[in-house]
């Protein structure tokens, strides 16, 4: 009788445990399915229910919103440039010089022409990190009677423009509160030339304007062949150190044909001009992002018989002021740079 009761107790306990396990498995499976299909809003409530059953709680952290992808707008070509050497033939020297002028090592995705599309306008890169944001400063040398570039910079971007030209005797009217004109020219040294014009070096003017150590957004120079001597002083003073963009018009001796002075450019002249341009890139890390051949300066070469121009606008970016993360390097040429 006692043995029978013991056996019945064992059967009963086994049955109870089995039923409990079945119920436990059923509930756990059902709740797991519900947990998988439940919305993110009900997860905290479900966690409480699971905790009440003594089951493990899965915590889900909301994902951070994706950060906007920054795509650099400055493309840099890292390839050797054409060279102009004395051991070349005259034909090779001329060919390589103009090939060098028309070579671009930088592509600026937001390359804007300010002023006239032809004479009077200058190209400006507006892609990050280059910009014309207030308080922007532009130094403009060589105005003549063409204020298109200076007016555009002041009116559109609100930049302060420091304009210099010793050939302008007097201003007929004040153009803008943002344009400050001075009857001074840029020169290879501080001097008064034979025409009675007061000339100062770029470094001197930067100091006098209180811009030393400050960012200068753009320096533009158009001084009719005098740029070669001025470039030498700019290199000596290192006065482009804090200049973001540099645009100037270079001239060959064919410029003087308008005055019936025929001094054709020869091999030694091409080599000399090339050597004066190279330090801008090799020593000071400026790279050309655009150029413009002036069609009004076209002439027929005595060396090759090809149509050339005495005048090219060259536009450069100071790559010392660009972080690696702001640009994309290209190790082969592509249509981007043409």
C-alpha positions in Angstrom: 0.0 0.0 0.0 2.8 2.4 0.9 4.7 1.4 -2.2 1.6 2.1 -4.3 1.2 5.6 -2.8 4.9 6.4 -3.5 4.5 5.3 -7.1 1.5 7.5 -7.5 3.3 10.5 -6.1 6.1 10.0 -8.5 3.7 9.8 -11.4 1.9 12.9 -10.2 5.1 14.9 -9.8 6.3 13.8 -13.2 3.1 14.8 -14.8 3.1 18.2 -13.1 6.7 18.9 -14.2 5.9 17.8 -17.7 2.9 20.0 -17.9 4.9 22.9 -16.6 7.6 22.4 -19.2 5.1 22.2 -22.0 3.4 25.4 -20.8 6.9 27.1 -20.4 8.0 26.1 -23.9 4.7 27.2 -25.4 4.8 30.6 -23.6 8.4 31.2 -24.4 8.0 30.4 -28.1 4.8 32.5 -28.4 6.4 35.5 -26.7 9.5 35.2 -28.8 7.4 35.4 -32.0 5.6 38.4 -30.6 8.8 40.0 -29.6 10.2 39.7 -33.1 7.1 41.2 -34.7 6.5 43.9 -32.1 7.1 47.5 -33.1 10.0 49.5 -31.6 7.4 51.6 -29.6 6.2 48.5 -27.6 9.6 47.1 -26.8 9.9 48.6 -23.3 6.5 47.1 -22.4 7.4 43.7 -23.7 10.7 43.8 -21.7 8.6 44.3 -18.5 6.5 41.2 -19.4 9.5 39.1 -20.1 11.2 40.3 -16.9 8.1 39.1 -15.0 8.5 35.6 -16.4 12.2 35.6 -15.5 13.2 35.4 -19.1 16.3 37.1 -20.7 15.7 40.6 -22.0 17.0 41.7 -25.4 17.6 45.5 -25.5 17.6 47.3 -28.8 19.3 50.7 -29.2 18.0 53.1 -31.8 20.5 53.8 -34.6 22.0 57.2 -35.0 20.8 59.1 -38.1 23.3 58.7 -40.9 25.7 61.6 -41.3 25.6 63.4 -44.7 28.3 62.2 -47.0 30.9 64.9 -47.8 32.3 64.6 -51.3 35.4 66.7 -51.9 35.0 69.2 -54.7 38.7 69.7 -55.4 40.4 67.2 -57.7 44.2 67.2 -57.9 46.2 65.6 -60.7 49.6 64.2 -59.5 51.5 63.9 -62.8 54.7 65.4 -64.1 54.2 68.7 -66.0 55.7 69.7 -69.4 59.2 71.1 -69.1 61.0 73.8 -71.1 64.8 73.4 -71.3 67.7 75.0 -73.1 68.8 71.6 -74.6 65.5 71.5 -76.6 65.1 72.8 -80.1 63.3 76.1 -80.5 60.2 74.2 -81.8 60.2 71.9 -78.8 60.7 74.8 -76.4 57.8 76.8 -77.9 55.5 73.7 -78.0 56.2 72.7 -74.4 55.8 76.2 -73.1 52.3 76.7 -74.4 51.5 73.1 -73.4 52.6 74.0 -69.9 50.4 77.2 -69.9 47.4 75.1 -70.9 48.0 72.4 -68.4 45.6 72.2 -65.4 46.6 70.3 -62.3 43.4 71.1 -60.3 39.7 70.7 -61.1 37.5 73.0 -59.0 33.9 71.7 -59.3 32.5 75.2 -58.6 34.6 77.3 -61.0 32.9 80.7 -61.4 33.8 83.5 -63.9 33.2 86.8 -62.2 32.9 89.8 -64.6 32.8 89.5 -68.4 33.2 86.0 -69.9 36.1 87.5 -71.9 38.2 90.5 -71.0 37.4 92.0 -67.6 36.4 88.7 -66.0 38.5 86.4 -63.7 37.9 82.8 -62.6 37.3 82.1 -59.0 37.1 78.7 -57.3 34.1 78.6 -54.9 34.3 74.9 -53.8 35.2 74.1 -50.2 37.5 75.1 -48.6 37.7 78.1 -51.0 34.9 80.6 -50.8 34.1 84.3 -50.8 32.4 84.6 -47.5 32.3 87.8 -45.4 34.6 89.2 -44.3 36.4 88.3 -47.6 39.2 90.5 -48.9 40.4 90.8 -52.5 43.4 92.8 -53.8 43.1 93.9 -57.4 46.1 95.3 -59.3 45.7 96.9 -62.8 42.2 98.2 -63.4 42.4 100.4 -66.4 38.8 101.3 -67.0 37.4 97.8 -66.5 35.8 97.3 -63.1 33.7 94.3 -63.9 35.6 91.8 -61.7 35.9 94.3 -58.8 32.2 95.3 -59.0 31.1 91.6 -59.1 33.1 90.6 -56.1 31.7 93.6 -54.1 28.1 93.4 -55.2 27.6 89.6 -55.3 29.7 88.5 -52.3 30.1 91.6 -50.2 33.9 91.4 -50.2 36.1 94.3 -49.5 38.1 95.1 -52.6 41.4 96.9 -52.4 41.9 98.3 -56.0 45.2 99.7 -57.2 46.1 101.4 -60.4 48.6 104.3 -60.8 47.4 105.0 -64.4 44.0 106.2 -63.3 44.4 110.0 -62.7 41.1 110.4 -60.9 37.9 108.5 -60.0 34.8 110.1 -61.6 32.6 108.6 -58.8 32.8 106.3 -55.8 31.9 102.9 -57.1 30.9 101.2 -53.8 31.5 101.5 -50.1 33.2 98.1 -50.4 35.7 99.2 -53.1 38.7 101.2 -51.9 40.8 102.7 -54.7 44.4 103.8 -54.4 46.5 105.4 -57.1 49.4 103.0 -56.4 50.8 100.2 -58.6 52.5 97.0 -57.7 56.2 96.8 -58.4 59.4 94.9 -57.9 60.4 97.4 -55.2 59.0 100.5 -53.5 59.8 103.3 -55.9 58.5 106.0 -58.3 59.1 105.0 -61.9 60.0 107.2 -64.9 56.3 107.8 -65.6 55.9 109.3 -62.1 53.9 106.3 -60.8 54.2 105.3 -57.2 54.9 101.5 -57.0 55.0 99.3 -53.9 55.7 95.6 -53.4 52.9 93.2 -52.6 54.4 92.5 -49.2 54.6 96.2 -48.4 50.9 96.8 -49.3 49.8 93.8 -47.3 51.5 95.2 -44.2 50.2 98.8 -44.8 46.6 97.5 -45.2 46.9 95.6 -41.9 46.5 92.2 -43.6 49.7 90.6 -42.4 48.9 87.2 -41.0 45.3 87.4 -42.2 43.6 85.3 -44.9 43.4 87.1 -48.3 40.9 85.5 -50.5 42.1 86.6 -53.9 45.0 88.5 -55.5 44.6 89.6 -59.1 47.4 91.2 -61.2 47.2 92.5 -64.7 50.1 94.9 -65.3 51.1 94.4 -69.0 54.4 92.5 -69.0 55.6 93.9 -65.6 54.4 90.7 -63.9 57.7 89.0 -64.5 59.7 91.4 -62.3 56.9 91.5 -59.7 56.9 87.7 -59.5 60.6 87.6 -58.5 59.8 90.0 -55.6 56.7 88.0 -54.6 58.9 84.9 -54.3 61.5 86.7 -52.3 59.0 88.2 -49.9 56.9 85.1 -49.7 53.9 87.4 -49.8 51.5 84.9 -51.1 51.7 82.7 -48.0 48.1 83.6 -46.8 46.6 84.2 -50.2 43.9 81.6 -51.1 43.7 82.3 -54.8 46.1 84.0 -57.2 45.2 85.1 -60.7 47.4 87.1 -63.1 47.8 87.7 -66.8 51.2 86.7 -68.2 52.5 88.3 -71.4 55.2 87.4 -74.0 57.1 90.0 -75.9 54.6 89.8 -78.8 52.4 92.1 -76.6 54.5 95.0 -77.9 53.4 94.4 -81.5 50.5 96.8 -80.8 53.2 99.5 -80.5 54.9 98.3 -83.7 57.8 96.9 -81.7 58.7 93.5 -83.1 60.7 91.4 -80.6 59.7 87.8 -81.3 60.0 85.3 -78.4 62.9 82.9 -78.8 63.9 79.7 -77.0 65.8 81.5 -74.2 62.7 83.6 -73.6 60.5 80.6 -73.3 63.0 79.0 -70.8 63.2 82.2 -68.8 59.4 82.6 -68.5 59.0 78.9 -67.6 61.7 79.3 -64.8 59.8 82.3 -63.4 56.5 80.4 -63.3 57.7 77.1 -61.8 58.6 78.3 -58.3 54.9 79.2 -57.8 54.2 75.5 -58.0 57.4 73.8 -56.9 58.3 76.1 -54.0 55.0 77.6 -52.9 52.6 74.8 -53.7 50.1 76.7 -55.9 48.3 74.7 -58.6 46.6 76.0 -61.7 42.9 75.3 -61.8 42.1 77.3 -65.0 43.6 79.5 -67.7 42.2 81.7 -70.5 44.0 82.3 -73.8 43.3 85.9 -74.8 42.2 85.9 -78.5 43.0 89.6 -78.9 46.7 88.7 -78.4 46.9 86.1 -81.2 49.9 86.1 -83.5 51.6 83.7 -85.9 54.7 82.2 -84.5 58.0 82.8 -86.4 59.3 79.4 -85.1 56.4 77.0 -85.8 54.0 79.1 -87.9 51.3 78.2 -85.5 48.7 80.6 -84.1 49.8 81.6 -80.6 48.7 84.3 -78.1 50.9 86.8 -76.3 48.5 86.8 -73.3 47.2 84.1 -70.9 45.2 84.5 -67.7 46.4 81.9 -65.2 44.4 81.0 -62.1 45.9 79.2 -59.1 44.9 77.8 -55.8 47.1 77.7 -52.7 47.2 74.0 -51.9 48.9 74.7 -48.5 45.5 75.8 -47.3 43.7 72.6 -48.3 43.4 69.6 -46.1 43.8 66.1 -47.5 40.2 65.4 -46.6 39.0 68.3 -48.8 40.4 66.9 -52.1 40.7 63.8 -54.2 44.0 62.9 -55.8 44.2 61.5 -59.3 47.2 59.6 -60.5 46.3 59.7 -64.1 45.0 62.3 -66.5 41.3 62.4 -67.3 38.6 64.6 -68.9 38.2 66.3 -65.5 41.3 68.4 -66.2 40.6 69.3 -69.8 
